Amino acid sequence: MNILNNGLLNESDLICFFQKNRIKRNEIFSLLIKPYWSSLYSRCMYRINDRSSIDDVVQDVLLRIYQALPKYFHKGMFKTWIYTIADNVCYSHLAKKMIYNKKKHFNK
């Protein structure tokens, strides 16, 4: 029986499987993120408002979520946790961009 395709797992179950099963992590992560993919993308686009950077920022968000997920503790809603990570990555991107633009402006 494939635990990932039986349709009986909820988000908490998937998170537990991700944390315990290193072999199927990519597949489990994909199932976890799928319901949030479009809203994560939209949220990042709204925050950074830069079509040329959006794919890199979203990729960084997904990487950060993936790396932090083994230590995730079910204190609140998973959705809130991933949106917080997305917001922080977007704000970091904007801060770096601002510093780069200031340096570029002052070096003229």
Secondary structure, 3 states (H helix, E strand, C coil): CCCCCCCCCCHHHHHHHHHHCCCCHHHHHHHHHHHHHHHHHHHHHHHHCCCCCHHHHHHHHHHHHHHHHHHCCCCCCHHHHHHHHHHHHHHHHHHHHHHHHHHHHHCC
